[in-house]
Amino acid sequence: MSQAMITILAQKIAQIILKEPNRTIQADEALISSGLIDSFSLVDLALLVEDEFGVVVDDTELNPDSFDTLEQLAALIQSKQ
């Protein structure tokens, strides 16, 4: 998976979703299961992924199994490109 994609995701999530532009998010840091991103923000995250990377995220993919870490997100995005 692309480190550049993970970097972009980390920056966008910190800035747009968490509104903490200086926050560092690790590639393997739990986003959903840790409570960092709640169910309302999850929809925003899906829209961000769709807009930024031009992929369509299915509603069934909005869960900790495929959306919990930046690594998982990057793998999901790459599988759809």
C-alpha positions as CSV (number, residue, x, y, z in Angstrom):
1,M,0.0,0.0,0.0
2,S,1.1,3.5,-0.7
3,Q,2.7,5.5,2.1
4,A,1.7,8.7,0.3
5,M,-1.9,7.6,0.4
6,I,-1.6,7.0,4.2
7,T,0.0,10.4,4.7
8,I,-2.8,12.1,2.8
9,L,-5.5,10.2,4.7
10,A,-3.8,11.1,8.1
11,Q,-3.6,14.8,7.2
12,K,-7.1,15.0,5.9
13,I,-8.6,13.1,8.8
14,A,-6.8,15.3,11.3
15,Q,-7.7,18.5,9.6
16,I,-11.2,17.9,8.3
17,I,-12.7,15.2,10.5
18,L,-11.0,15.8,13.8
19,K,-10.4,19.5,13.3
20,E,-7.0,19.0,14.9
21,P,-4.6,19.9,12.0
22,N,-1.5,19.3,14.1
23,R,-2.5,15.8,15.3
24,T,-0.4,12.9,14.1
25,I,-2.3,9.7,13.2
26,Q,-0.3,6.5,13.0
27,A,-0.9,4.1,10.1
28,D,-2.0,1.3,12.5
29,E,-3.9,3.6,15.0
30,A,-7.5,2.5,15.6
31,L,-9.9,5.2,14.5
32,I,-13.3,3.7,15.1
33,S,-12.8,1.1,17.7
34,S,-10.9,3.6,19.9
35,G,-13.7,6.1,19.6
36,L,-11.5,8.7,17.8
37,I,-14.0,8.7,14.9
38,D,-17.7,8.3,15.9
39,S,-20.5,7.1,13.7
40,F,-21.4,10.6,12.5
41,S,-17.8,11.3,11.5
42,L,-17.6,7.9,9.8
43,V,-19.9,9.2,7.0
44,D,-17.8,12.3,6.6
45,L,-14.7,10.1,6.4
46,A,-16.4,8.0,3.7
47,L,-17.2,11.1,1.7
48,L,-13.7,12.4,2.1
49,V,-12.3,9.1,0.7
50,E,-14.7,9.2,-2.2
51,D,-13.9,12.8,-3.1
52,E,-10.1,12.5,-2.6
53,F,-9.5,9.2,-4.3
54,G,-12.4,8.8,-6.7
55,V,-13.8,5.6,-5.3
56,V,-17.2,4.6,-4.1
57,V,-17.5,3.3,-0.6
58,D,-20.4,0.9,0.0
59,D,-22.4,1.3,3.2
60,T,-21.5,-2.2,4.3
61,E,-17.8,-1.2,4.3
62,L,-18.3,1.5,7.0
63,N,-17.2,-0.7,9.9
64,P,-14.1,-1.3,12.0
65,D,-13.2,-4.4,9.8
66,S,-12.4,-2.3,6.8
67,F,-12.2,1.3,8.1
68,D,-10.5,1.2,11.5
69,T,-6.9,2.1,10.5
70,L,-5.2,4.1,7.8
71,E,-3.6,0.9,6.6
72,Q,-7.1,-0.7,6.2
73,L,-8.4,2.4,4.5
74,A,-5.5,2.6,2.0
75,A,-5.9,-1.1,1.2
76,L,-9.7,-0.6,0.6
77,I,-9.0,2.4,-1.6
78,Q,-6.4,0.6,-3.6
79,S,-8.7,-2.4,-4.1
80,K,-11.3,-0.1,-5.7
81,Q,-8.9,1.9,-8.0
